[in-house]
Amino acid sequence: MTRTKLTAARDSLRTAADSTETNADRLADLAAQLDRLAEADRGPDHGRLARIQTALDEVQQAVDDETAATIEDARREIRDYRATVDGV
């Protein structure tokens, strides 16, 4: 089952990784994680998504404004997905 919010976040992170040299590998890794989570049989829990959001906070502070805006798009998609997850 594909989780569209997570795939949208993945796509934003891939775009961000392609648009910067700063933390590009980390962004690509986070995009790959979201890809696996979007396609998994079972959806991710709040903790897993919170760790990804924390990593994005760190990266977002180190990149240019345009890349930061693209990362923010991904964060918004993750936040919207988390709103549908039970718990917390």
GROMACS elastic network, one bead per residue, 0.5 to 0.9 nm:
[ bonds ]
;  ai    aj funct       b0    kb
    1    38     6  0.74857   500
    1    39     6  0.59265   500
    1    40     6  0.71034   500
    1    41     6  0.65652   500
    1    42     6  0.84202   500
    1    43     6  0.89316   500
    2     5     6  0.89604   500
    2     6     6  0.82926   500
    2     7     6  0.76508   500
    2    37     6  0.88103   500
    2    38     6  0.53012   500
    2    39     6  0.51480   500
    2    40     6  0.78619   500
    2    41     6  0.89563   500
    3     6     6  0.55155   500
    3     7     6  0.63796   500
    3     8     6  0.87982   500
    3    37     6  0.82020   500
    3    39     6  0.70506   500
    3    43     6  0.80650   500
    3    81     6  0.82602   500
    4     7     6  0.50370   500
    4     8     6  0.60724   500
    4     9     6  0.85440   500
    4    38     6  0.74029   500
    4    77     6  0.89136   500
    4    81     6  0.86053   500
    5     8     6  0.51088   500
    5     9     6  0.62342   500
    5    10     6  0.86151   500
    5    38     6  0.83485   500
    5    74     6  0.87309   500
    5    76     6  0.89975   500
    5    77     6  0.51983   500
    5    78     6  0.65041   500
    5    79     6  0.89522   500
    5    80     6  0.71796   500
    5    81     6  0.57399   500
    6    10     6  0.60757   500
    6    11     6  0.85914   500
    6    34     6  0.60291   500
    6    35     6  0.72959   500
    6    37     6  0.75775   500
    6    38     6  0.55820   500
    6    74     6  0.82526   500
    6    77     6  0.66031   500
    6    78     6  0.61844   500
    6    81     6  0.70240   500
    7    11     6  0.61432   500
    7    12     6  0.86291   500
    7    31     6  0.87134   500
    7    34     6  0.69003   500
    7    35     6  0.62984   500
    7    37     6  0.89187   500
    7    38     6  0.61435   500
    7    39     6  0.87935   500
    7    77     6  0.87932   500
    8    11     6  0.50841   500
    8    12     6  0.63077   500
    8    13     6  0.87113   500
    8    73     6  0.87081   500
    8    74     6  0.70088   500
    8    77     6  0.67162   500
    8    78     6  0.87661   500
    9    12     6  0.51126   500
    9    13     6  0.62547   500
    9    14     6  0.86662   500
    9    31     6  0.75733   500
    9    34     6  0.74137   500
    9    71     6  0.83144   500
    9    73     6  0.70297   500
    9    75     6  0.69536   500
    9    76     6  0.79455   500
    9    77     6  0.55023   500
    9    78     6  0.64266   500
   10    13     6  0.51406   500
   10    14     6  0.62097   500
   10    15     6  0.86741   500
   10    28     6  0.87759   500
   10    30     6  0.77041   500
   10    32     6  0.72342   500
   10    33     6  0.82724   500
   10    34     6  0.56099   500
   10    35     6  0.61968   500
   10    38     6  0.88583   500
   10    74     6  0.69998   500
   11    14     6  0.50784   500
   11    15     6  0.62793   500
   11    16     6  0.86352   500
   11    31     6  0.72211   500
   11    35     6  0.89233   500
   11    74     6  0.79556   500
   12    15     6  0.50844   500
   12    16     6  0.61661   500
   12    17     6  0.86222   500
   12    31     6  0.81943   500
   12    70     6  0.59220   500
   12    71     6  0.65476   500
   12    72     6  0.87271   500
   12    73     6  0.66014   500
   12    74     6  0.54428   500
   13    17     6  0.60149   500
   13    18     6  0.85012   500
   13    27     6  0.59007   500
   13    28     6  0.67723   500
   13    30     6  0.73655   500
   13    31     6  0.54767   500
   13    70     6  0.71603   500
   13    71     6  0.61426   500
   13    73     6  0.86706   500
   13    74     6  0.64153   500
   14    17     6  0.50521   500
   14    18     6  0.62062   500
   14    19     6  0.86625   500
   14    24     6  0.88231   500
   14    27     6  0.69974   500
   14    28     6  0.59298   500
   14    30     6  0.88492   500
   14    31     6  0.60623   500
   14    32     6  0.87145   500
   15    18     6  0.51309   500
   15    19     6  0.62481   500
   15    67     6  0.83598   500
   15    70     6  0.74017   500
   15    71     6  0.88451   500
   16    19     6  0.51193   500
   16    20     6  0.65210   500
   16    24     6  0.75279   500
   16    27     6  0.71027   500
   16    28     6  0.84829   500
   16    66     6  0.85468   500
   16    67     6  0.53225   500
   16    68     6  0.78801   500
   16    69     6  0.88250   500
   16    70     6  0.59044   500
   16    71     6  0.64611   500
   17    20     6  0.56934   500
   17    21     6  0.74119   500
   17    22     6  0.83512   500
   17    23     6  0.74520   500
   17    25     6  0.70096   500
   17    26     6  0.80010   500
   17    27     6  0.53161   500
   17    28     6  0.57614   500
   17    31     6  0.87751   500
   17    67     6  0.82212   500
   18    21     6  0.78258   500
   18    24     6  0.69400   500
   18    28     6  0.85018   500
   19    24     6  0.80742   500
   19    66     6  0.86301   500
   19    67     6  0.66744   500
   20    23     6  0.74211   500
   20    24     6  0.59553   500
   20    63     6  0.74046   500
   20    64     6  0.80656   500
   20    67     6  0.70157   500
   21    24     6  0.52573   500
   21    25     6  0.82829   500
   21    63     6  0.87533   500
   22    25     6  0.82860   500
   22    26     6  0.88917   500
   22    59     6  0.83329   500
   22    62     6  0.71155   500
   22    63     6  0.62053   500
   22    64     6  0.88158   500
   23    26     6  0.51632   500
   23    27     6  0.62186   500
   23    28     6  0.86149   500
   23    59     6  0.66072   500
   23    62     6  0.79427   500
   23    63     6  0.78863   500
   24    27     6  0.51138   500
   24    28     6  0.61173   500
   24    29     6  0.85736   500
   25    28     6  0.50472   500
   25    29     6  0.61296   500
   25    30     6  0.86582   500
   26    30     6  0.62090   500
   26    31     6  0.85566   500
   26    55     6  0.87339   500
   26    59     6  0.80507   500
   27    30     6  0.50850   500
   27    31     6  0.61238   500
   27    32     6  0.85996   500
   27    56     6  0.79859   500
   27    59     6  0.78187   500
   27    71     6  0.89336   500
   28    32     6  0.61968   500
   28    33     6  0.86718   500
   29    32     6  0.50234   500
   29    33     6  0.62570   500
   29    34     6  0.87187   500
   30    34     6  0.62727   500
   30    35     6  0.85814   500
   30    52     6  0.69705   500
   30    55     6  0.82826   500
   30    56     6  0.83375   500
   31    34     6  0.51251   500
   31    35     6  0.61668   500
   31    36     6  0.87929   500
   32    36     6  0.63493   500
   32    37     6  0.86531   500
   33    36     6  0.52393   500
   33    37     6  0.62180   500
   33    38     6  0.85801   500
   33    52     6  0.86526   500
   34    38     6  0.59176   500
   34    39     6  0.85888   500
   34    49     6  0.89298   500
   34    52     6  0.86568   500
   35    38     6  0.51748   500
   35    39     6  0.64287   500
   35    40     6  0.86831   500
   36    39     6  0.53400   500
   36    40     6  0.60082   500
   37    40     6  0.52002   500
   37    41     6  0.85415   500
   37    42     6  0.80420   500
   37    43     6  0.64653   500
   37    44     6  0.62259   500
   38    41     6  0.86834   500
   38    42     6  0.88760   500
   38    43     6  0.71593   500
   38    44     6  0.83252   500
   39    42     6  0.83833   500
   39    43     6  0.83642   500
   40    43     6  0.64486   500
   40    44     6  0.83959   500
   43    85     6  0.84309   500
   44    47     6  0.81064   500
   44    48     6  0.62245   500
   44    49     6  0.68324   500
   44    85     6  0.84171   500
   45    48     6  0.55920   500
   45    49     6  0.65502   500
   45    50     6  0.86912   500
   45    82     6  0.82210   500
   45    85     6  0.71220   500
   45    86     6  0.83352   500
   45    87     6  0.84845   500
   46    49     6  0.52198   500
   46    50     6  0.59157   500
   46    51     6  0.86301   500
   46    82     6  0.66250   500
   46    85     6  0.72256   500
   46    86     6  0.84670   500
   46    87     6  0.76624   500
   46    88     6  0.73052   500
   47    50     6  0.50005   500
   47    51     6  0.62664   500
   47    52     6  0.87650   500
   48    51     6  0.52883   500
   48    52     6  0.65611   500
   48    53     6  0.88340   500
   49    52     6  0.50854   500
   49    53     6  0.62096   500
   49    54     6  0.86434   500
   49    78     6  0.72651   500
   49    79     6  0.86426   500
   49    82     6  0.75430   500
   50    54     6  0.61186   500
   50    55     6  0.86278   500
   51    54     6  0.50605   500
   51    55     6  0.62875   500
   51    56     6  0.86349   500
   52    55     6  0.51149   500
   52    56     6  0.62329   500
   52    57     6  0.87051   500
   52    78     6  0.89667   500
   53    57     6  0.62094   500
   53    58     6  0.88188   500
   53    75     6  0.65681   500
   53    78     6  0.78122   500
   53    79     6  0.86467   500
   54    57     6  0.50073   500
   54    58     6  0.65433   500
   54    59     6  0.88456   500
   55    58     6  0.52437   500
   55    59     6  0.63478   500
   55    60     6  0.85357   500
   56    59     6  0.50614   500
   56    60     6  0.57622   500
   56    61     6  0.85716   500
   56    71     6  0.71169   500
   56    72     6  0.85556   500
   56    74     6  0.88750   500
   56    75     6  0.75335   500
   57    60     6  0.52129   500
   57    61     6  0.65381   500
   57    71     6  0.88678   500
   57    75     6  0.88889   500
   58    61     6  0.56132   500
   58    62     6  0.70518   500
   59    62     6  0.53479   500
   59    63     6  0.67112   500
   59    68     6  0.83040   500
   59    71     6  0.86066   500
   60    63     6  0.56745   500
   60    64     6  0.82065   500
   60    65     6  0.86974   500
   60    67     6  0.76685   500
   60    68     6  0.50864   500
   60    69     6  0.84313   500
   60    71     6  0.65655   500
   60    72     6  0.79557   500
   61    64     6  0.82833   500
   61    68     6  0.74295   500
   62    68     6  0.84098   500
   63    66     6  0.81988   500
   63    67     6  0.61612   500
   63    68     6  0.60428   500
   64    67     6  0.55212   500
   64    68     6  0.60637   500
   64    69     6  0.87071   500
   65    69     6  0.61288   500
   65    70     6  0.87288   500
   66    69     6  0.51566   500
   66    70     6  0.64986   500
   66    71     6  0.87938   500
   67    70     6  0.50508   500
   67    71     6  0.62258   500
   67    72     6  0.85576   500
   68    71     6  0.50030   500
   68    72     6  0.61228   500
   68    73     6  0.87297   500
   69    73     6  0.64100   500
   69    74     6  0.88887   500
   70    73     6  0.50817   500
   70    74     6  0.66546   500
   70    75     6  0.88332   500
   71    74     6  0.50663   500
   71    75     6  0.62466   500
   71    76     6  0.86731   500
   72    76     6  0.61165   500
   72    77     6  0.86524   500
   73    76     6  0.51713   500
   73    77     6  0.64432   500
   73    78     6  0.88145   500
   74    77     6  0.51566   500
   74    78     6  0.62795   500
   74    79     6  0.85973   500
   75    78     6  0.50897   500
   75    79     6  0.60549   500
   75    80     6  0.85469   500
   76    79     6  0.50087   500
   76    80     6  0.60939   500
   76    81     6  0.85583   500
   77    80     6  0.50692   500
   77    81     6  0.61537   500
   77    82     6  0.85792   500
   78    81     6  0.50345   500
   78    82     6  0.60794   500
   78    83     6  0.86834   500
   79    82     6  0.50365   500
   79    83     6  0.63881   500
   80    83     6  0.52358   500
   80    84     6  0.71826   500
   81    84     6  0.54843   500
   81    85     6  0.69874   500
   82    85     6  0.51231   500
   82    86     6  0.83362   500
   83    86     6  0.80145   500
   85    88     6  0.86031   500
